[in-house]
Amino acid sequence: MSSAATVKMMSAQKLAKEAGVKDLEFVSITLDPAYDTPGVLKEYASVRGIDTSNFSFLTGPGKRDSRTCSRNSAWWPPSRAIC
């Protein structure tokens, strides 16, 4: 997870909420699923006070993740969302 990207998404989330924007989802996809387990991602969100009502952190099997992300597109089954 990129801390800089997470901070930017948190800021956008706050601005959207203040503006009354509905049906907006933020998604962060790990590039290191071997380390970024569901428990690690939940703690990451909790420690930073991230509102997970519309901000999801996704993880999955390592080889598929890096191949998918390297093509600049991603697909994850909904069951991989952990927050």
mmCIF file of the N, C-alpha and C atoms, coordinates in Angstrom:
data_MODEL
# 
_entry.id   MODEL 
# 
loop_
_atom_site.group_PDB 
_atom_site.id 
_atom_site.type_symbol 
_atom_site.label_atom_id 
_atom_site.label_alt_id 
_atom_site.label_comp_id 
_atom_site.label_asym_id 
_atom_site.label_entity_id 
_atom_site.label_seq_id 
_atom_site.pdbx_PDB_ins_code 
_atom_site.Cartn_x 
_atom_site.Cartn_y 
_atom_site.Cartn_z 
_atom_site.occupancy 
_atom_site.B_iso_or_equiv 
_atom_site.pdbx_formal_charge 
_atom_site.auth_seq_id 
_atom_site.auth_comp_id 
_atom_site.auth_asym_id 
_atom_site.auth_atom_id 
_atom_site.pdbx_PDB_model_num 
ATOM 1   N N  . MET A 1 1  ? 0.846   -1.178  0.000   1.00 0.00 ? 1  MET A N  1 
ATOM 2   C CA . MET A 1 1  ? 0.000   0.000   0.000   1.00 0.00 ? 1  MET A CA 1 
ATOM 3   C C  . MET A 1 1  ? 0.887   1.236   0.000   1.00 0.00 ? 1  MET A C  1 
ATOM 4   N N  . SER A 1 2  ? 0.515   2.176   -0.776  1.00 0.00 ? 2  SER A N  1 
ATOM 5   C CA . SER A 1 2  ? 1.236   3.431   -0.835  1.00 0.00 ? 2  SER A CA 1 
ATOM 6   C C  . SER A 1 2  ? 0.610   4.398   0.166   1.00 0.00 ? 2  SER A C  1 
ATOM 7   N N  . SER A 1 3  ? 1.407   4.836   1.116   1.00 0.00 ? 3  SER A N  1 
ATOM 8   C CA . SER A 1 3  ? 0.891   5.789   2.109   1.00 0.00 ? 3  SER A CA 1 
ATOM 9   C C  . SER A 1 3  ? 0.421   7.076   1.443   1.00 0.00 ? 3  SER A C  1 
ATOM 10  N N  . ALA A 1 4  ? 1.178   7.545   0.448   1.00 0.00 ? 4  ALA A N  1 
ATOM 11  C CA . ALA A 1 4  ? 0.799   8.783   -0.233  1.00 0.00 ? 4  ALA A CA 1 
ATOM 12  C C  . ALA A 1 4  ? -0.543  8.623   -0.947  1.00 0.00 ? 4  ALA A C  1 
ATOM 13  N N  . ALA A 1 5  ? -0.721  7.501   -1.627  1.00 0.00 ? 5  ALA A N  1 
ATOM 14  C CA . ALA A 1 5  ? -1.989  7.266   -2.323  1.00 0.00 ? 5  ALA A CA 1 
ATOM 15  C C  . ALA A 1 5  ? -3.134  7.129   -1.333  1.00 0.00 ? 5  ALA A C  1 
ATOM 16  N N  . THR A 1 6  ? -2.885  6.454   -0.219  1.00 0.00 ? 6  THR A N  1 
ATOM 17  C CA . THR A 1 6  ? -3.919  6.285   0.799   1.00 0.00 ? 6  THR A CA 1 
ATOM 18  C C  . THR A 1 6  ? -4.336  7.637   1.367   1.00 0.00 ? 6  THR A C  1 
ATOM 19  N N  . VAL A 1 7  ? -3.378  8.498   1.652   1.00 0.00 ? 7  VAL A N  1 
ATOM 20  C CA . VAL A 1 7  ? -3.683  9.837   2.181   1.00 0.00 ? 7  VAL A CA 1 
ATOM 21  C C  . VAL A 1 7  ? -4.501  10.631  1.171   1.00 0.00 ? 7  VAL A C  1 
ATOM 22  N N  . LYS A 1 8  ? -4.154  10.534  -0.104  1.00 0.00 ? 8  LYS A N  1 
ATOM 23  C CA . LYS A 1 8  ? -4.913  11.247  -1.140  1.00 0.00 ? 8  LYS A CA 1 
ATOM 24  C C  . LYS A 1 8  ? -6.342  10.720  -1.235  1.00 0.00 ? 8  LYS A C  1 
ATOM 25  N N  . MET A 1 9  ? -6.491  9.392   -1.144  1.00 0.00 ? 9  MET A N  1 
ATOM 26  C CA . MET A 1 9  ? -7.844  8.830   -1.204  1.00 0.00 ? 9  MET A CA 1 
ATOM 27  C C  . MET A 1 9  ? -8.645  9.200   0.035   1.00 0.00 ? 9  MET A C  1 
ATOM 28  N N  . MET A 1 10 ? -8.002  9.245   1.193   1.00 0.00 ? 10 MET A N  1 
ATOM 29  C CA . MET A 1 10 ? -8.706  9.659   2.412   1.00 0.00 ? 10 MET A CA 1 
ATOM 30  C C  . MET A 1 10 ? -9.185  11.101  2.291   1.00 0.00 ? 10 MET A C  1 
ATOM 31  N N  . SER A 1 11 ? -8.353  11.952  1.712   1.00 0.00 ? 11 SER A N  1 
ATOM 32  C CA . SER A 1 11 ? -8.725  13.353  1.507   1.00 0.00 ? 11 SER A CA 1 
ATOM 33  C C  . SER A 1 11 ? -9.896  13.458  0.532   1.00 0.00 ? 11 SER A C  1 
ATOM 34  N N  . ALA A 1 12 ? -9.826  12.714  -0.558  1.00 0.00 ? 12 ALA A N  1 
ATOM 35  C CA . ALA A 1 12 ? -10.920 12.714  -1.535  1.00 0.00 ? 12 ALA A CA 1 
ATOM 36  C C  . ALA A 1 12 ? -12.195 12.168  -0.909  1.00 0.00 ? 12 ALA A C  1 
ATOM 37  N N  . GLN A 1 13 ? -12.063 11.156  -0.066  1.00 0.00 ? 13 GLN A N  1 
ATOM 38  C CA . GLN A 1 13 ? -13.219 10.572  0.625   1.00 0.00 ? 13 GLN A CA 1 
ATOM 39  C C  . GLN A 1 13 ? -13.888 11.625  1.506   1.00 0.00 ? 13 GLN A C  1 
ATOM 40  N N  . LYS A 1 14 ? -13.080 12.374  2.236   1.00 0.00 ? 14 LYS A N  1 
ATOM 41  C CA . LYS A 1 14 ? -13.611 13.417  3.123   1.00 0.00 ? 14 LYS A CA 1 
ATOM 42  C C  . LYS A 1 14 ? -14.314 14.515  2.319   1.00 0.00 ? 14 LYS A C  1 
ATOM 43  N N  . LEU A 1 15 ? -13.681 14.964  1.241   1.00 0.00 ? 15 LEU A N  1 
ATOM 44  C CA . LEU A 1 15 ? -14.277 16.003  0.413   1.00 0.00 ? 15 LEU A CA 1 
ATOM 45  C C  . LEU A 1 15 ? -15.589 15.526  -0.216  1.00 0.00 ? 15 LEU A C  1 
ATOM 46  N N  . ALA A 1 16 ? -15.609 14.295  -0.669  1.00 0.00 ? 16 ALA A N  1 
ATOM 47  C CA . ALA A 1 16 ? -16.828 13.747  -1.276  1.00 0.00 ? 16 ALA A CA 1 
ATOM 48  C C  . ALA A 1 16 ? -17.953 13.671  -0.255  1.00 0.00 ? 16 ALA A C  1 
ATOM 49  N N  . LYS A 1 17 ? -17.613 13.246  0.954   1.00 0.00 ? 17 LYS A N  1 
ATOM 50  C CA . LYS A 1 17 ? -18.624 13.153  2.015   1.00 0.00 ? 17 LYS A CA 1 
ATOM 51  C C  . LYS A 1 17 ? -19.180 14.543  2.334   1.00 0.00 ? 17 LYS A C  1 
ATOM 52  N N  . GLU A 1 18 ? -18.283 15.524  2.459   1.00 0.00 ? 18 GLU A N  1 
ATOM 53  C CA . GLU A 1 18 ? -18.715 16.894  2.754   1.00 0.00 ? 18 GLU A CA 1 
ATOM 54  C C  . GLU A 1 18 ? -19.603 17.461  1.646   1.00 0.00 ? 18 GLU A C  1 
ATOM 55  N N  . ALA A 1 19 ? -19.348 17.044  0.398   1.00 0.00 ? 19 ALA A N  1 
ATOM 56  C CA . ALA A 1 19 ? -20.123 17.526  -0.741  1.00 0.00 ? 19 ALA A CA 1 
ATOM 57  C C  . ALA A 1 19 ? -21.411 16.726  -0.943  1.00 0.00 ? 19 ALA A C  1 
ATOM 58  N N  . GLY A 1 20 ? -21.614 15.711  -0.124  1.00 0.00 ? 20 GLY A N  1 
ATOM 59  C CA . GLY A 1 20 ? -22.826 14.914  -0.221  1.00 0.00 ? 20 GLY A CA 1 
ATOM 60  C C  . GLY A 1 20 ? -22.817 13.903  -1.361  1.00 0.00 ? 20 GLY A C  1 
ATOM 61  N N  . VAL A 1 21 ? -21.639 13.568  -1.858  1.00 0.00 ? 21 VAL A N  1 
ATOM 62  C CA . VAL A 1 21 ? -21.538 12.596  -2.951  1.00 0.00 ? 21 VAL A CA 1 
ATOM 63  C C  . VAL A 1 21 ? -21.926 11.215  -2.430  1.00 0.00 ? 21 VAL A C  1 
ATOM 64  N N  . LYS A 1 22 ? -22.772 10.544  -3.173  1.00 0.00 ? 22 LYS A N  1 
ATOM 65  C CA . LYS A 1 22 ? -23.231 9.191   -2.810  1.00 0.00 ? 22 LYS A CA 1 
ATOM 66  C C  . LYS A 1 22 ? -22.665 8.181   -3.797  1.00 0.00 ? 22 LYS A C  1 
ATOM 67  N N  . ASP A 1 23 ? -22.713 6.930   -3.442  1.00 0.00 ? 23 ASP A N  1 
ATOM 68  C CA . ASP A 1 23 ? -22.309 5.829   -4.326  1.00 0.00 ? 23 ASP A CA 1 
ATOM 69  C C  . ASP A 1 23 ? -20.891 5.986   -4.863  1.00 0.00 ? 23 ASP A C  1 
ATOM 70  N N  . LEU A 1 24 ? -19.958 6.282   -3.980  1.00 0.00 ? 24 LEU A N  1 
ATOM 71  C CA . LEU A 1 24 ? -18.552 6.422   -4.349  1.00 0.00 ? 24 LEU A CA 1 
ATOM 72  C C  . LEU A 1 24 ? -17.751 5.416   -3.528  1.00 0.00 ? 24 LEU A C  1 
ATOM 73  N N  . GLU A 1 25 ? -16.911 4.643   -4.192  1.00 0.00 ? 25 GLU A N  1 
ATOM 74  C CA . GLU A 1 25 ? -16.096 3.630   -3.520  1.00 0.00 ? 25 GLU A CA 1 
ATOM 75  C C  . GLU A 1 25 ? -14.623 3.894   -3.782  1.00 0.00 ? 25 GLU A C  1 
ATOM 76  N N  . PHE A 1 26 ? -13.809 3.715   -2.764  1.00 0.00 ? 26 PHE A N  1 
ATOM 77  C CA . PHE A 1 26 ? -12.354 3.809   -2.872  1.00 0.00 ? 26 PHE A CA 1 
ATOM 78  C C  . PHE A 1 26 ? -11.787 2.416   -2.664  1.00 0.00 ? 26 PHE A C  1 
ATOM 79  N N  . VAL A 1 27 ? -10.832 2.048   -3.514  1.00 0.00 ? 27 VAL A N  1 
ATOM 80  C CA . VAL A 1 27 ? -10.261 0.705   -3.455  1.00 0.00 ? 27 VAL A CA 1 
ATOM 81  C C  . VAL A 1 27 ? -8.746  0.804   -3.513  1.00 0.00 ? 27 VAL A C  1 
ATOM 82  N N  . SER A 1 28 ? -8.095  0.127   -2.588  1.00 0.00 ? 28 SER A N  1 
ATOM 83  C CA . SER A 1 28 ? -6.645  0.023   -2.575  1.00 0.00 ? 28 SER A CA 1 
ATOM 84  C C  . SER A 1 28 ? -6.292  -1.448  -2.747  1.00 0.00 ? 28 SER A C  1 
ATOM 85  N N  . ILE A 1 29 ? -5.470  -1.749  -3.746  1.00 0.00 ? 29 ILE A N  1 
ATOM 86  C CA . ILE A 1 29 ? -5.084  -3.127  -4.045  1.00 0.00 ? 29 ILE A CA 1 
ATOM 87  C C  . ILE A 1 29 ? -3.620  -3.313  -3.671  1.00 0.00 ? 29 ILE A C  1 
ATOM 88  N N  . THR A 1 30 ? -3.355  -4.288  -2.824  1.00 0.00 ? 30 THR A N  1 
ATOM 89  C CA . THR A 1 30 ? -1.986  -4.526  -2.394  1.00 0.00 ? 30 THR A CA 1 
ATOM 90  C C  . THR A 1 30 ? -1.110  -5.045  -3.527  1.00 0.00 ? 30 THR A C  1 
ATOM 91  N N  . LEU A 1 31 ? 0.139   -4.629  -3.514  1.00 0.00 ? 31 LEU A N  1 
ATOM 92  C CA . LEU A 1 31 ? 1.127   -5.169  -4.439  1.00 0.00 ? 31 LEU A CA 1 
ATOM 93  C C  . LEU A 1 31 ? 2.017   -6.193  -3.744  1.00 0.00 ? 31 LEU A C  1 
ATOM 94  N N  . ASP A 1 32 ? 1.779   -6.412  -2.451  1.00 0.00 ? 32 ASP A N  1 
ATOM 95  C CA . ASP A 1 32 ? 2.558   -7.372  -1.675  1.00 0.00 ? 32 ASP A CA 1 
ATOM 96  C C  . ASP A 1 32 ? 1.628   -8.239  -0.836  1.00 0.00 ? 32 ASP A C  1 
ATOM 97  N N  . PRO A 1 33 ? 0.855   -9.109  -1.474  1.00 0.00 ? 33 PRO A N  1 
ATOM 98  C CA . PRO A 1 33 ? -0.127  -9.904  -0.737  1.00 0.00 ? 33 PRO A CA 1 
ATOM 99  C C  . PRO A 1 33 ? 0.490   -10.895 0.240   1.00 0.00 ? 33 PRO A C  1 
ATOM 100 N N  . ALA A 1 34 ? 1.755   -11.233 0.052   1.00 0.00 ? 34 ALA A N  1 
ATOM 101 C CA . ALA A 1 34 ? 2.400   -12.133 1.015   1.00 0.00 ? 34 ALA A CA 1 
ATOM 102 C C  . ALA A 1 34 ? 2.495   -11.467 2.382   1.00 0.00 ? 34 ALA A C  1 
ATOM 103 N N  . TYR A 1 35 ? 2.705   -10.162 2.403   1.00 0.00 ? 35 TYR A N  1 
ATOM 104 C CA . TYR A 1 35 ? 2.774   -9.422  3.674   1.00 0.00 ? 35 TYR A CA 1 
ATOM 105 C C  . TYR A 1 35 ? 1.411   -8.848  4.045   1.00 0.00 ? 35 TYR A C  1 
ATOM 106 N N  . ASP A 1 36 ? 0.736   -8.266  3.076   1.00 0.00 ? 36 ASP A N  1 
ATOM 107 C CA . ASP A 1 36 ? -0.527  -7.562  3.333   1.00 0.00 ? 36 ASP A CA 1 
ATOM 108 C C  . ASP A 1 36 ? -1.694  -8.546  3.442   1.00 0.00 ? 36 ASP A C  1 
ATOM 109 N N  . THR A 1 37 ? -1.712  -9.257  4.532   1.00 0.00 ? 37 THR A N  1 
ATOM 110 C CA . THR A 1 37 ? -2.802  -10.197 4.803   1.00 0.00 ? 37 THR A CA 1 
ATOM 111 C C  . THR A 1 37 ? -4.047  -9.418  5.206   1.00 0.00 ? 37 THR A C  1 
ATOM 112 N N  . PRO A 1 38 ? -5.203  -10.057 5.223   1.00 0.00 ? 38 PRO A N  1 
ATOM 113 C CA . PRO A 1 38 ? -6.407  -9.353  5.682   1.00 0.00 ? 38 PRO A CA 1 
ATOM 114 C C  . PRO A 1 38 ? -6.222  -8.709  7.060   1.00 0.00 ? 38 PRO A C  1 
ATOM 115 N N  . GLY A 1 39 ? -5.560  -9.399  7.984   1.00 0.00 ? 39 GLY A N  1 
ATOM 116 C CA . GLY A 1 39 ? -5.337  -8.828  9.314   1.00 0.00 ? 39 GLY A CA 1 
ATOM 117 C C  . GLY A 1 39 ? -4.466  -7.591  9.283   1.00 0.00 ? 39 GLY A C  1 
ATOM 118 N N  . VAL A 1 40 ? -3.400  -7.616  8.494   1.00 0.00 ? 40 VAL A N  1 
ATOM 119 C CA . VAL A 1 40 ? -2.507  -6.461  8.360   1.00 0.00 ? 40 VAL A CA 1 
ATOM 120 C C  . VAL A 1 40 ? -3.263  -5.282  7.755   1.00 0.00 ? 40 VAL A C  1 
ATOM 121 N N  . LEU A 1 41 ? -4.071  -5.550  6.741   1.00 0.00 ? 41 LEU A N  1 
ATOM 122 C CA . LEU A 1 41 ? -4.821  -4.475  6.094   1.00 0.00 ? 41 LEU A CA 1 
ATOM 123 C C  . LEU A 1 41 ? -5.877  -3.876  7.024   1.00 0.00 ? 41 LEU A C  1 
ATOM 124 N N  . LYS A 1 42 ? -6.533  -4.717  7.806   1.00 0.00 ? 42 LYS A N  1 
ATOM 125 C CA . LYS A 1 42 ? -7.510  -4.201  8.777   1.00 0.00 ? 42 LYS A CA 1 
ATOM 126 C C  . LYS A 1 42 ? -6.834  -3.312  9.812   1.00 0.00 ? 42 LYS A C  1 
ATOM 127 N N  . GLU A 1 43 ? -5.665  -3.746  10.292  1.00 0.00 ? 43 GLU A N  1 
ATOM 128 C CA . GLU A 1 43 ? -4.934  -2.933  11.270  1.00 0.00 ? 43 GLU A CA 1 
ATOM 129 C C  . GLU A 1 43 ? -4.471  -1.620  10.636  1.00 0.00 ? 43 GLU A C  1 
ATOM 130 N N  . TYR A 1 44 ? -3.987  -1.679  9.407   1.00 0.00 ? 44 TYR A N  1 
ATOM 131 C CA . TYR A 1 44 ? -3.559  -0.484  8.678   1.00 0.00 ? 44 TYR A CA 1 
ATOM 132 C C  . TYR A 1 44 ? -4.692  0.539   8.624   1.00 0.00 ? 44 TYR A C  1 
ATOM 133 N N  . ALA A 1 45 ? -5.878  0.085   8.269   1.00 0.00 ? 45 ALA A N  1 
ATOM 134 C CA . ALA A 1 45 ? -7.033  0.976   8.194   1.00 0.00 ? 45 ALA A CA 1 
ATOM 135 C C  . ALA A 1 45 ? -7.410  1.512   9.571   1.00 0.00 ? 45 ALA A C  1 
ATOM 136 N N  . SER A 1 46 ? -7.393  0.648   10.561  1.00 0.00 ? 46 SER A N  1 
ATOM 137 C CA . SER A 1 46 ? -7.782  1.038   11.911  1.00 0.00 ? 46 SER A CA 1 
ATOM 138 C C  . SER A 1 46 ? -6.825  2.075   12.507  1.00 0.00 ? 46 SER A C  1 
ATOM 139 N N  . VAL A 1 47 ? -5.539  1.828   12.394  1.00 0.00 ? 47 VAL A N  1 
ATOM 140 C CA . VAL A 1 47 ? -4.529  2.732   12.962  1.00 0.00 ? 47 VAL A CA 1 
ATOM 141 C C  . VAL A 1 47 ? -4.612  4.120   12.338  1.00 0.00 ? 47 VAL A C  1 
ATOM 142 N N  . ARG A 1 48 ? -4.956  4.175   11.065  1.00 0.00 ? 48 ARG A N  1 
ATOM 143 C CA . ARG A 1 48 ? -5.027  5.459   10.365  1.00 0.00 ? 48 ARG A CA 1 
ATOM 144 C C  . ARG A 1 48 ? -6.403  6.105   10.435  1.00 0.00 ? 48 ARG A C  1 
ATOM 145 N N  . GLY A 1 49 ? -7.342  5.440   11.082  1.00 0.00 ? 49 GLY A N  1 
ATOM 146 C CA . GLY A 1 49 ? -8.679  5.997   11.216  1.00 0.00 ? 49 GLY A CA 1 
ATOM 147 C C  . GLY A 1 49 ? -9.424  6.090   9.909   1.00 0.00 ? 49 GLY A C  1 
ATOM 148 N N  . ILE A 1 50 ? -9.182  5.154   9.018   1.00 0.00 ? 50 ILE A N  1 
ATOM 149 C CA . ILE A 1 50 ? -9.819  5.175   7.704   1.00 0.00 ? 50 ILE A CA 1 
ATOM 150 C C  . ILE A 1 50 ? -11.268 4.710   7.825   1.00 0.00 ? 50 ILE A C  1 
ATOM 151 N N  . ASP A 1 51 ? -12.171 5.483   7.259   1.00 0.00 ? 51 ASP A N  1 
ATOM 152 C CA . ASP A 1 51 ? -13.589 5.136   7.225   1.00 0.00 ? 51 ASP A CA 1 
ATOM 153 C C  . ASP A 1 51 ? -13.775 4.063   6.160   1.00 0.00 ? 51 ASP A C  1 
ATOM 154 N N  . THR A 1 52 ? -13.988 2.835   6.582   1.00 0.00 ? 52 THR A N  1 
ATOM 155 C CA . THR A 1 52 ? -14.088 1.721   5.636   1.00 0.00 ? 52 THR A CA 1 
ATOM 156 C C  . THR A 1 52 ? -15.516 1.487   5.128   1.00 0.00 ? 52 THR A C  1 
ATOM 157 N N  . SER A 1 53 ? -16.404 2.438   5.360   1.00 0.00 ? 53 SER A N  1 
ATOM 158 C CA . SER A 1 53 ? -17.759 2.278   4.842   1.00 0.00 ? 53 SER A CA 1 
ATOM 159 C C  . SER A 1 53 ? -17.780 2.313   3.315   1.00 0.00 ? 53 SER A C  1 
ATOM 160 N N  . ASN A 1 54 ? -16.814 2.997   2.714   1.00 0.00 ? 54 ASN A N  1 
ATOM 161 C CA . ASN A 1 54 ? -16.711 3.026   1.251   1.00 0.00 ? 54 ASN A CA 1 
ATOM 162 C C  . ASN A 1 54 ? -15.246 3.029   0.798   1.00 0.00 ? 54 ASN A C  1 
ATOM 163 N N  . PHE A 1 55 ? -14.384 2.433   1.610   1.00 0.00 ? 55 PHE A N  1 
ATOM 164 C CA . PHE A 1 55 ? -12.947 2.353   1.306   1.00 0.00 ? 55 PHE A CA 1 
ATOM 165 C C  . PHE A 1 55 ? -12.527 0.918   1.570   1.00 0.00 ? 55 PHE A C  1 
ATOM 166 N N  . SER A 1 56 ? -12.182 0.192   0.520   1.00 0.00 ? 56 SER A N  1 
ATOM 167 C CA . SER A 1 56 ? -11.836 -1.224  0.651   1.00 0.00 ? 56 SER A CA 1 
ATOM 168 C C  . SER A 1 56 ? -10.363 -1.462  0.350   1.00 0.00 ? 56 SER A C  1 
ATOM 169 N N  . PHE A 1 57 ? -9.791  -2.409  1.063   1.00 0.00 ? 57 PHE A N  1 
ATOM 170 C CA . PHE A 1 57 ? -8.429  -2.857  0.837   1.00 0.00 ? 57 PHE A CA 1 
ATOM 171 C C  . PHE A 1 57 ? -8.514  -4.290  0.339   1.00 0.00 ? 57 PHE A C  1 
ATOM 172 N N  . LEU A 1 58 ? -7.908  -4.551  -0.823  1.00 0.00 ? 58 LEU A N  1 
ATOM 173 C CA . LEU A 1 58 ? -8.028  -5.863  -1.434  1.00 0.00 ? 58 LEU A CA 1 
ATOM 174 C C  . LEU A 1 58 ? -6.690  -6.583  -1.463  1.00 0.00 ? 58 LEU A C  1 
ATOM 175 N N  . THR A 1 59 ? -6.755  -7.890  -1.324  1.00 0.00 ? 59 THR A N  1 
ATOM 176 C CA . THR A 1 59 ? -5.583  -8.740  -1.414  1.00 0.00 ? 59 THR A CA 1 
ATOM 177 C C  . THR A 1 59 ? -5.975  -10.019 -2.129  1.00 0.00 ? 59 THR A C  1 
ATOM 178 N N  . GLY A 1 60 ? -5.004  -10.808 -2.472  1.00 0.00 ? 60 GLY A N  1 
ATOM 179 C CA . GLY A 1 60 ? -5.276  -12.057 -3.172  1.00 0.00 ? 60 GLY A CA 1 
ATOM 180 C C  . GLY A 1 60 ? -3.996  -12.827 -3.398  1.00 0.00 ? 60 GLY A C  1 
ATOM 181 N N  . PRO A 1 61 ? -4.047  -13.879 -4.205  1.00 0.00 ? 61 PRO A N  1 
ATOM 182 C CA . PRO A 1 61 ? -2.853  -14.682 -4.451  1.00 0.00 ? 61 PRO A CA 1 
ATOM 183 C C  . PRO A 1 61 ? -1.769  -13.869 -5.161  1.00 0.00 ? 61 PRO A C  1 
ATOM 184 N N  . GLY A 1 62 ? -0.532  -13.999 -4.714  1.00 0.00 ? 62 GLY A N  1 
ATOM 185 C CA . GLY A 1 62 ? 0.591   -13.182 -5.166  1.00 0.00 ? 62 GLY A CA 1 
ATOM 186 C C  . GLY A 1 62 ? 0.844   -13.118 -6.644  1.00 0.00 ? 62 GLY A C  1 
ATOM 187 N N  . LYS A 1 63 ? 0.990   -14.254 -7.329  1.00 0.00 ? 63 LYS A N  1 
ATOM 188 C CA . LYS A 1 63 ? 1.346   -14.209 -8.739  1.00 0.00 ? 63 LYS A CA 1 
ATOM 189 C C  . LYS A 1 63 ? 0.252   -13.567 -9.572  1.00 0.00 ? 63 LYS A C  1 
ATOM 190 N N  . ARG A 1 64 ? -0.981  -13.860 -9.269  1.00 0.00 ? 64 ARG A N  1 
ATOM 191 C CA . ARG A 1 64 ? -2.083  -13.263 -10.022 1.00 0.00 ? 64 ARG A CA 1 
ATOM 192 C C  . ARG A 1 64 ? -2.123  -11.755 -9.806  1.00 0.00 ? 64 ARG A C  1 
ATOM 193 N N  . ASP A 1 65 ? -1.854  -11.323 -8.565  1.00 0.00 ? 65 ASP A N  1 
ATOM 194 C CA . ASP A 1 65 ? -1.882  -9.888  -8.259  1.00 0.00 ? 65 ASP A CA 1 
ATOM 195 C C  . ASP A 1 65 ? -0.885  -9.117  -9.105  1.00 0.00 ? 65 ASP A C  1 
ATOM 196 N N  . SER A 1 66 ? 0.367   -9.557  -9.111  1.00 0.00 ? 66 SER A N  1 
ATOM 197 C CA . SER A 1 66 ? 1.391   -8.779  -9.794  1.00 0.00 ? 66 SER A CA 1 
ATOM 198 C C  . SER A 1 66 ? 1.162   -8.783  -11.299 1.00 0.00 ? 66 SER A C  1 
ATOM 199 N N  . ARG A 1 67 ? 0.709   -9.891  -11.866 1.00 0.00 ? 67 ARG A N  1 
ATOM 200 C CA . ARG A 1 67 ? 0.418   -9.923  -13.302 1.00 0.00 ? 67 ARG A CA 1 
ATOM 201 C C  . ARG A 1 67 ? -0.750  -9.000  -13.621 1.00 0.00 ? 67 ARG A C  1 
ATOM 202 N N  . THR A 1 68 ? -1.781  -9.031  -12.794 1.00 0.00 ? 68 THR A N  1 
ATOM 203 C CA . THR A 1 68 ? -2.958  -8.199  -13.039 1.00 0.00 ? 68 THR A CA 1 
ATOM 204 C C  . THR A 1 68 ? -2.598  -6.731  -12.935 1.00 0.00 ? 68 THR A C  1 
ATOM 205 N N  . CYS A 1 69 ? -1.885  -6.356  -11.873 1.00 0.00 ? 69 CYS A N  1 
ATOM 206 C CA . CYS A 1 69 ? -1.553  -4.950  -11.667 1.00 0.00 ? 69 CYS A CA 1 
ATOM 207 C C  . CYS A 1 69 ? -0.585  -4.438  -12.726 1.00 0.00 ? 69 CYS A C  1 
ATOM 208 N N  . SER A 1 70 ? 0.286   -5.296  -13.232 1.00 0.00 ? 70 SER A N  1 
ATOM 209 C CA . SER A 1 70 ? 1.247   -4.835  -14.220 1.00 0.00 ? 70 SER A CA 1 
ATOM 210 C C  . SER A 1 70 ? 0.580   -4.477  -15.537 1.00 0.00 ? 70 SER A C  1 
ATOM 211 N N  . ARG A 1 71 ? -0.623  -4.953  -15.774 1.00 0.00 ? 71 ARG A N  1 
ATOM 212 C CA . ARG A 1 71 ? -1.360  -4.610  -16.991 1.00 0.00 ? 71 ARG A CA 1 
ATOM 213 C C  . ARG A 1 71 ? -2.208  -3.354  -16.789 1.00 0.00 ? 71 ARG A C  1 
ATOM 214 N N  . ASN A 1 72 ? -2.085  -2.708  -15.642 1.00 0.00 ? 72 ASN A N  1 
ATOM 215 C CA . ASN A 1 72 ? -2.831  -1.491  -15.326 1.00 0.00 ? 72 ASN A CA 1 
ATOM 216 C C  . ASN A 1 72 ? -4.341  -1.697  -15.315 1.00 0.00 ? 72 ASN A C  1 
ATOM 217 N N  . SER A 1 73 ? -4.757  -2.899  -15.010 1.00 0.00 ? 73 SER A N  1 
ATOM 218 C CA . SER A 1 73 ? -6.173  -3.162  -14.818 1.00 0.00 ? 73 SER A CA 1 
ATOM 219 C C  . SER A 1 73 ? -6.279  -4.239  -13.758 1.00 0.00 ? 73 SER A C  1 
ATOM 220 N N  . ALA A 1 74 ? -7.388  -4.282  -13.089 1.00 0.00 ? 74 ALA A N  1 
ATOM 221 C CA . ALA A 1 74 ? -7.511  -5.249  -12.004 1.00 0.00 ? 74 ALA A CA 1 
ATOM 222 C C  . ALA A 1 74 ? -8.928  -5.774  -11.918 1.00 0.00 ? 74 ALA A C  1 
ATOM 223 N N  . TRP A 1 75 ? -9.039  -7.010  -11.568 1.00 0.00 ? 75 TRP A N  1 
ATOM 224 C CA . TRP A 1 75 ? -10.320 -7.626  -11.270 1.00 0.00 ? 75 TRP A CA 1 
ATOM 225 C C  . TRP A 1 75 ? -10.144 -8.453  -10.017 1.00 0.00 ? 75 TRP A C  1 
ATOM 226 N N  . TRP A 1 76 ? -11.023 -8.293  -9.079  1.00 0.00 ? 76 TRP A N  1 
ATOM 227 C CA . TRP A 1 76 ? -10.993 -9.074  -7.844  1.00 0.00 ? 76 TRP A CA 1 
ATOM 228 C C  . TRP A 1 76 ? -12.388 -9.567  -7.563  1.00 0.00 ? 76 TRP A C  1 
ATOM 229 N N  . PRO A 1 77 ? -12.510 -10.807 -7.169  1.00 0.00 ? 77 PRO A N  1 
ATOM 230 C CA . PRO A 1 77 ? -13.842 -11.249 -6.762  1.00 0.00 ? 77 PRO A CA 1 
ATOM 231 C C  . PRO A 1 77 ? -14.241 -10.520 -5.480  1.00 0.00 ? 77 PRO A C  1 
ATOM 232 N N  . PRO A 1 78 ? -15.506 -10.169 -5.310  1.00 0.00 ? 78 PRO A N  1 
ATOM 233 C CA . PRO A 1 78 ? -15.935 -9.431  -4.121  1.00 0.00 ? 78 PRO A CA 1 
ATOM 234 C C  . PRO A 1 78 ? -15.532 -10.092 -2.816  1.00 0.00 ? 78 PRO A C  1 
ATOM 235 N N  . SER A 1 79 ? -15.355 -11.393 -2.795  1.00 0.00 ? 79 SER A N  1 
ATOM 236 C CA . SER A 1 79 ? -14.983 -12.072 -1.552  1.00 0.00 ? 79 SER A CA 1 
ATOM 237 C C  . SER A 1 79 ? -13.590 -11.701 -1.072  1.00 0.00 ? 79 SER A C  1 
ATOM 238 N N  . ARG A 1 80 ? -12.784 -11.046 -1.919  1.00 0.00 ? 80 ARG A N  1 
ATOM 239 C CA . ARG A 1 80 ? -11.438 -10.644 -1.518  1.00 0.00 ? 80 ARG A CA 1 
ATOM 240 C C  . ARG A 1 80 ? -11.430 -9.324  -0.749  1.00 0.00 ? 80 ARG A C  1 
ATOM 241 N N  . ALA A 1 81 ? -12.511 -8.582  -0.775  1.00 0.00 ? 81 ALA A N  1 
ATOM 242 C CA . ALA A 1 81 ? -12.580 -7.336  -0.011  1.00 0.00 ? 81 ALA A CA 1 
ATOM 243 C C  . ALA A 1 81 ? -12.585 -7.681  1.464   1.00 0.00 ? 81 ALA A C  1 
ATOM 244 N N  . ILE A 1 82 ? -11.707 -7.051  2.223   1.00 0.00 ? 82 ILE A N  1 
ATOM 245 C CA . ILE A 1 82 ? -11.590 -7.427  3.642   1.00 0.00 ? 82 ILE A CA 1 
ATOM 246 C C  . ILE A 1 82 ? -12.012 -6.318  4.586   1.00 0.00 ? 82 ILE A C  1 
ATOM 247 N N  . CYS A 1 83 ? -12.251 -5.132  4.101   1.00 0.00 ? 83 CYS A N  1 
ATOM 248 C CA . CYS A 1 83 ? -12.674 -4.035  4.984   1.00 0.00 ? 83 CYS A CA 1 
ATOM 249 C C  . CYS A 1 83 ? -13.953 -3.446  4.467   1.00 0.00 ? 83 CYS A C  1 
# 
